[in-house]
Amino acid sequence: MSILNGKNILLGISGGIAAYKSPFLVRLLIKSGANVQVIMTPSSKDFVTPLTLSTLSNNPVLSDFFSKDNKNELWNNHVELGLWADYFIIAPATANTLSKMASARADNLLIATYLSAKCPVYFAPAMDLDMHKNKANQININKLVEFGNLHIPVNSGFLASGLEGEGRMQEPREIIDFISSNILKEMKFFKKKILITAGPTYEKIDSVRFIGNFSSGKMGFSLAQTAAKLGAEVYLITGPTSLNVTNSRIEIFNVTSADEMYKITNELFPKVDIAILSAAVSDYKPKQFVNHKIKKEINRDLNIELVSNVDILNHLGKIKKENQLLVGFALESDNEIDNAKMKLNNKNLDAIVLNSLNDKGAGFNNDTNKITFINNKNEIIKFKLKSKLEVSKDIFNEIIKLVHV
């Protein structure tokens, strides 16, 4: 599976003869599973047609801020385009476009979008050898690199002028390989396998009733999304929730009871590098399951005998190998730090994420969370109230320090 699968990619095309390669680049991006939006400078249309690019990308090609022939047409919002993109590729990047990028001269939609982009920007120069060597042009390229843009160096070969030397834009396949290789270097957990548990478990009383809790699964699903973005292959074992995720790097296992969660977790744990158990697993279950609906009888109480569920986290702590990292969650209401530390030590964890019931906006059924991260080095790191997606990033930043990836 390509690392670009599911990514939103802006492809900026400026006016040079190397634009003839653009349809091949679009085709490869689409085959990689990316969503592609093409932005052309007006002069690039002299070298390749918008119709070809729109057909290959399955999206209308954008070139102007709005149509001069249709005053009622919607504005092509460069800010929204910049926010939409995961990656921005400018290929070919002519000397003129490089100059505008370096000086923030936003006189076309491509440059305005570039200046608004928050994502990584790759640029692939294309020009004749003497233009490429020109000191002013080299200053612009170096300036763009200093700004944090990613330079895809030119190839050496036969040029449109008839000369031979450095200035050829890299071939579409080389551009894809360059970008993919660069992305992989930045993905801390590429080729790592991470197991995450999420949500509640339901323990059946009879055919219609159960013992459960109010966990929504949002924290676990946020952890899974962040792990996938960091390049990991994720096993997400989830109790009953209304949540779903479509990332191809996340494999979901749906369970209902603690016993079912234990079975799958125990099977998958030997295969993974990291396990994060954020699920709110029921501590108890009815000793007996009644295979029909228990009838309500007037003036009669119902007594249910409960027995303990298997402690999944404790079991994994016992079988954990030296090269595996195990992280648990603790929801506490009093003596929070001491209780979390006791759980960390007793269950042989590498770290524990503490939630306090006393913190407003934390815990179950919220879109936010407030955590304290405690590791096996006895370091206590407290975080402010944040969205659960941001909290998941904080958790993985701390895990990265522990695994040294």
Secondary structure, 3 states (H helix, E strand, C coil): CCCCCCCEEEEEECCCHHHHHHHHHHHHHHHCCCEEEEEECHHHHHCCCHHHHHHHHCCCCECCCCCCCCCCCCCCCHHHHHHHCCEEEEEEECHHHHHHHHHCCCCCHHHHHHHHCCCCEEEEECCCHHHHHCHHHHHHHHHHHHCCCEECCCEEEECCCCCEEEEECCCHHHHHHHHHHHHHHHCCCCCCEEEEEECECCEECCCCCEECCCCCCHHHHHHHHHHHHCCCEEEEEECCCCCCCCCCCEEEEECCCHHHHHHHHHHHHHHCCEEEECCECCCEEECCCCCCCCCCCCCCCCCCCEEECCCHHHHHHHHCCCCCEEEEEEEECCCHHHHHHHHHHHCCCCEEEEEECCCCCCCCCCCEECEEEEECCCCEEECCCEEHHHHHHHHHHHHHHHHCC
